[in-house]
């Protein structure tokens, strides 16, 4: 199952979300802002062929250097006599210095090579740059928090339970069917009765319909790009917001129009475009089959798969994709051999991304996936995918922000394993885990918080099974990307970072709810008032008061 607050994958028996701290299922009564989507954390991975890292090579170089220097004395003894026959007056000290100098050169070269290898570009996941949170004040008005800062409601907008689409970079959002712009410390109405809103993957642009006109809102500016003549079917927008496709139905026929920031032009007949790339050079449709259109030549569309099921993941530019059909999971990118999709597995595969990230990669030459209760690493080599199992028969998992480490629960314990080497061995970091979903961690998995069988809150640094007890009888907790843990005990809020005992947060003694937004912003309701914190230690009172 998945967390209703942030979308994190959870075990079926999880009662808390390890990513955002939300209570799950029947325990969700304190998650009053489930419609607030926690947006996410960026990670980078430096990966080396065959799972060997720069640190591995540097450590090996150090060992080689020490061994070579130890052997230098023995070599110098035997070499001195031989060299004296050629160079009279030479002694062991001179030879030893020469040997040492040579070793230093070799070690430096190895370290340079290691650094070059370690800096080899690899995949990274992007985070949405801002966190937005909605609430209701005592006047029934909408309150917006941007990165923990309360914005003024200059138009007296009423709070509703309607879902909202936010354009973070564009400083605009759609709420309750209306478009608002964010200007400094306030937000104000731009347009009413907005429909069919789509948001770009980069979160910098919105496309929407109003009174049969299609608009795009980007960089603080609204642009009219099309007048609908028939019936609007759907809108599609590129990740960077530069390209928008308008799909209409006119006299029973489907017609698509393409805009590149200006007035849209007719694009294709008899198809509904669902995906468009940044430069509009690639488009995908999947009505009765998955098709690709290249270089805006709709008449030359190619059928990729007639048994298409669903898209699993898209690349950051929307050109490459992983999808499923009835025969397994496949990868497709324009330019593949024979322009045919490549099968990744005969089973369903779900892309794994670090907690809170958008799950979009530059390419899929190397990625981690969840397949049949196992986490596997898939690598595209030549014209096929190879894979190996990182961890099998696991109950739940969490990937570090750089994708180099996997934290997972199995058989009542928590383990950490290096994802870069096929021969890596897992390290048990927590034993006697209370349940598979009862653990939380920071972005790089160096601060792990979990409940043991005695329901004690314990801490692990992710390196061994040596743990420290933080507290007992903890009711609720959240953990930020940098490892700050806030938890509730006896209706009192505590904070800690690492294995230290929790300390009480000043004046937070009547806590009824605790949440985390964007993996970094803490929201606490105390004595009927909402408080916000960006560090988990100092909380600011807001205008939001519940009855």
N, C-alpha and C positions, 0 to 999 in steps of 0.2 A: 504494500500500500504506500501511499504518498502523503506527505504532510500537507494539510489544507492551507497552511500559512505560507510556506516557502517552496513547496514542491519537492522537498528532499525525499528520496526513496527510503522507506522504513520497513522493518520487519512487521509481520502481521500482528504480533503481540505487543508492539511498541505502544507505550502510553505517553511518551514524550518524544519530541523531535530533537535529534542530536544536533541539527544545524541551527535552528532558531529558538528551541526551547518550548515551543507550543505544546500544550496538552492535546492528546489525540483521542478521538472517539468520544466515549462517554465522559471523559475527563476534560472535555474542551470548554467547559462552562466559563473559564477565565480568559479564554482567547476571544475577547470582544471585538477585535479588529482583524478577523480572519481574512477580510477582503484586501488587507494591505499586503502587497507582494514584496517580500524581502528580496532586494536586488543586490548584486553579487560581487564576488571576490575574484580579483585577477590573480592568475598564477603563471609562472614560467617554468619550463623544464629544460635543463641542459643535459642532453643525453648523448652517449658515446656508443659507437658500434660495439656489438657483443657485450653490452652492459658494463664496460669498463669506464670509470669516471676519471676526471683529472686528479681527484684526490687519491684514487687507487694508484694511478701511475706515479704521482709525487711520493706517496708513501713507499712504493716499491723502489723508487729512485733513491730515497733516503737509505733504505735497507741495503740496496746495492752499493751505495757509497760507503756506508759503514763497513760492510764486508770487504770491499776493495781496499779501504785504508788499513784494515786489520791485516790483510794479506800483503800489503805493500812492504812491511818490514821483512817478511820472509823472502819475498821476491827480491828486495834490494840486497839482502845478504848474498844470495847466489849470483845476482847480476853484477855486484860490485867487482868481484874477482874477474869476471869475464870482460867487463868494460875497461878495467885497468890495463888490459893487454892492448887496447886500442887507444884509450885516452889516459896517459900517465897522470897521476895526481888526483884522479877522481876518487870521491869517497862515498860512503853509504848515505851520509846526510844529504849530499847533492842529489843522489838518485831518488831518495825518499821524497824530497821536495818536488822533483819532477813528476814522480808517480802521483803524488797528492794533487798537483796542479792538473794533471790529465784527468783524474777522477772528478775534480770540481767541474771541469769543462763538460765532461760526459753527463754529470748530474744536472747541470744547468740546461744542457740541450734537452734532456729528457723532460725536465719540468716545463720548458718552453713548449715542447711538443704536446705535453699533457694539457697545458693551458689552451693551446690552439684547439685541441680535440674537445676539451671541456666547454669551449665557447661555441661549439657547433650549433647552429640554429636548430631549434626543435619546436614542438608545439606549445602554445600557450592559450589560456582561456581568458577572455576579456571580462571585466566587471563593468556594470553600469555605473557611471560616475557619481550619481546622486541617489539619495534615499528619500522617498516621499511617503508620508504617513497621514492618514485621514482620521479625524475624530470629530466629536460634537461638543460644543460648549453649552453652558447653562441656558443660553437663549435659543438653542436649537439650531445654531448656525454651524456651517462647515468650518473646520479648522484644518489647515494644511501645515505640516511640518516638513521643511526642506533641510536635510542633513541635521536634524535635531533642532532647527531654528523655527519658531512659530511665525507664520506669515499672517498679516492682517487681512481680514475678509472685508475689503472695501465696498463690496456690493451687497452685503447682507445675505449671502447665499445660504440657503437652508441645507442642513445635513440630510442625506437620504442614504438608504442602503444600496443604491445603484452602484454597479461596478464602474471603475474609472480607468481610462487609458492615459498614461502619462508619457510625455515627451521630455525627458530630463534635460538633455542638452539644449533643446529648443525652448526651455522654460515655458512650457505650455502643457495643459492637460484637458481632457474631456471628462466631465463629471455630470452624471444625471442627464446626459444628452446635450450639455452645453460646453462650449470651448472657453477656457480661461487662459490668460497669460500670467506669468509670474514676473513681477518687476520689482527687484530689490527685496524689500521686506513685506510686500503685499501681493495679492493677486486680484485680477479684475476680469470682467466678462468681455469676451471678444465676439462670440456669435452664439445664438440660441438654436435649438432644434437641429443639432448635429447628429448625423446617422452614419452607419457603416464604417466607423472609424478603424483604421489600421495604423499601426505604429512601426517604424523602421527598426530593424534588429539592433542598430547602433543607438537607438532611443533618441535620435536627433530630429525626427520629422514625423508629422502626422498627415495622413490623407483621409478625407471625409467628404460626405455628401450633405448638401443643404439646399432645399428648394430646387432639386434637379440640377444643381451646379456642383461640380467636383472641385475641391480646393486642396492645396497642400500648404501646411504651416511649417516653416523651417526658418531658422535663424531669426526668429521674432517677426517674421513676415508671412502674411497670408497671400497666396497666389491662386487665382481662378484658372484652372487648366482645362476644363471641359464642361460642355452643356449636354446633359443626358437627353437623348431623343427617344429612346425606348424605355426599358425597365432595367435599372441597375441590378446586376447579379452579384458582383463582388469587386473589391479593389485589391490590388497587390502592389506592394512597395518594396524597393530594393533596400538592402541593409543600410546604405549610406543616405537613403532618402532622395537620391538624384533621379530615380526612374519610378514611374507609377503606371500601372496598367489598369484601365477601366474596362470591365467586362459588362456588356449590355446584352439584352435580348430585344431584338427588333423584328417584328412580324414573324415571330417563331424562330428566327435565326440568331445564333450567338455571334457577336461582333466585339472585337477587342480594340481598344485605342491605347496608344503609348504616348506618355509625356516624359520629356527629359528636362523638367523644370519650367517648361513653357506650354503653350497650347498643345493638346494631345492630337495625334494624327492616327488614322486608321492603321491597325497593326495586323489583324488576322480575322479570318472568317471561320465560322463553324468550330470554334474551340474556346475554352475558358482557360486563360492563363492564370496560374496560381502562384508561380514563382518567377521573379525577374532578378537578374544580376545587377550589380552596381552600374556597369556600363551598358546595360541592356543588350549585350551580345549573346546572352544565354537566357532562355526562358523555358519553363516547364509547364506542362498541362497534364492532368491525370483524371480524365473523365471515365472513359471505358478502358484506357490504357495509359501508361506513362510515355509521354512524348517530349522531345527536346526541339527547340527552335534556335538556330544559330544565326548570329549576325543579322538579326531582324528580318530574316527571310522566312516568313510564316508558310509560304507555299512549299518550302523544302523541309518541313518538319519531319523528324524521324521517330519511328516507334522504338522505344527502348525495351518495353516489357508489356505484354498483353495480359499478364497475370498479376499486375501491380496490386500491392496491399496497402502500404503506408510508408511515408518518409520517416526514417529514424533520426537523421541528422543532416544539416546543411553546412557547407563551408561558410566562412565569414563573408565571402563575396557572392554566395548563392549559386556558384557554378558547379560545385561538386556535391554529391549527395550519397548517403547510405539509405537504402530502402529495403523493405521486405516484400516478398511475394509468397506464393503458396509453397515454394520450394526452398526457402531459406532467406538469408540476408545478403544483399549485393551492394557493390560499390560502382558508381558511375561518375565519370568525368569526361568532358569532351577531349578527344585526342587519345583515348585509350586504344590499345591494339584492336584493329578491326571495328573500332567504335562500338564495342560490345561491353556490357556490364560484366564485372568480375565477381564471382561468388566469394563471399567472406566465410560463410558457414552454412550448413544445411539446416541450422536451427535459428531461432530468433536471437538477435544480439542487440543489446541496449548500450549506447555509448555512455561511458562513465566520465563524469567531470567533477572537479573539486566542488565542495559544498558552496552553494550560492552563486555559481558561475552560470554563464549562458549556454555552455555546451557547444560552442561553435569554434571550429579549428580552421587554420589556413588550408590544410589538406588532411587526408586520412592515410598518409603513408605509414603512420605509426599511431596507434591509439589503444586505449583500454576499453574492454567491453564486458558486460555481464551476460553470461550464457549458461543456462541450466544450473543455477546455484553456484556458479564458479565465476571468478574474475580472470579474464584472459588478456594477453597482450597480442595484438594483431599487427603484422608488419607486411607492407606491400613490397615484394621483391620480384623483379622481372615483370611478369605479367600475372602473378598470382599472390594470394595472401598466405603467409605462414603465421602460426600462432603457438603460444605455449601458455600453460596454466600458471597463474600467479598464486591463486588460492582457490581451493575447492570445498564444496559442501559447507559454505559459510551462511550465516544467518543474516548478517547485515554488514555494511562496509562504509568506509569514508576515505576519500582520496586527498592527499596533501595538495596544497596550492601549486606546487611545482610538478605534481604528478609522479614524483619519484618514490613516494611511500604510500602504502595502503594499510589502513587500520581496519581490522575486521573482527567479528565475533564468531566463535566456533566452539562448540562443546563446553559452554560455560566459561570461556576465557576470551580475553582480547589479545590480538597479535598485531605486530607491525612487521611488514616485509618490504624489501626493496623491489620495486617493480621493473628495474632496469636490467636485471640479470636473470636469466632462466634458471640459474643454479642457486639463487638466493634462498636462504633459509629463514623462516619466520622467527621472530623473537616474541615470547610470551611477555606481555607487559602488565596484564591484570588477570588474576585468577579469581575464581568464585564470583563471577559476575552475576548480579541479581537477575538480569534478563537481557536478551540480545540487544534491545533498543535503549538500554539505560546507560549510555555513555555519550560524552560530549568532548570536543577537542577544538583547539585553535587551528589556524590555517596550515601550519607546517607540521602538525601532529607532535609537537614537543611539549604540549600541555594538555594532558588527557584527564578528564574528570569522569568518574564512573561510580555506580552504586554496587556494593558487594552484597553477599547473601544476607548480611545483617542490616542492610539498608543504610550503611554508612557511606558518606560521600568521601571518596578517596582520590588521590592524585598520583599520576605517573608521568615521568618525563619522556616516555616512549622508547627508552633504551634498555630497560630490564624490567623484571617483575617486582622490583623493589618499589613499594608504594607507601604513601603517607596518608594518614587519616586527617581529613579536614573538619568534618562534623558528622553528626548523626541526626536522624529524624528530619531530613531536609524535605520540604514539600514541593518546591519547584526551583528550577535554575535555568540560566542561559549562559552561553560562553561566546565571547566575541572572537573576531579573527586573530587578535593579538593575545588571546588567552586570558582575558579578564573574566572571572566568573562571578556572577551575582546570583544569590540564592535566597530563598525564603524559608524561615524556620520560626514557628510559633508566631506567624503573621509579621515577623520582623525581617527586614532586608539586611543581608550581609554581603560583603565583597571580599574577594581574594584573587591573587594571581600567583600561580604555582602551588607549591605544597604547604604554604603557610596557613595558619588558622584564620578563619574568616573573621572580619571585623565588622561591627555594626555600622550601618550607614545612618548618619545623623538624622533624627526625627522621622525615620521610616519604620514606624512601629505598628501600623495598621494597614498592611499591604494586602490587597485583594487580587492583584494580577501583576504579572511580570512578563515582558516580551522583549524581543530583539529584532530590530529592523536593519536590513542591509548588512547583517553580520557585524554591526558596529554601533548602532544607536540603541540605548536602553530606554524602555518605557515602563514606568511603574505607576500603578494606581494605589495611592496611599491616602487613607481617610477620605475617600471619595474624590480626590484630586489627582490629576495626571501629572507626573514628573518625568523629565527627560534628562538623559545624560549621554555624553559622548565618550566618557572614560570609565563608566561603571563605578565611580567613587563620589563625584559631586553631581547632585541632581537639582535641576531647575524647575520651579513650579510653573505650571502653564495655566491658561484660562479654562481648561477643560475640567468640569466638575460634574460628576454623576449624581443622580438622585439617591 
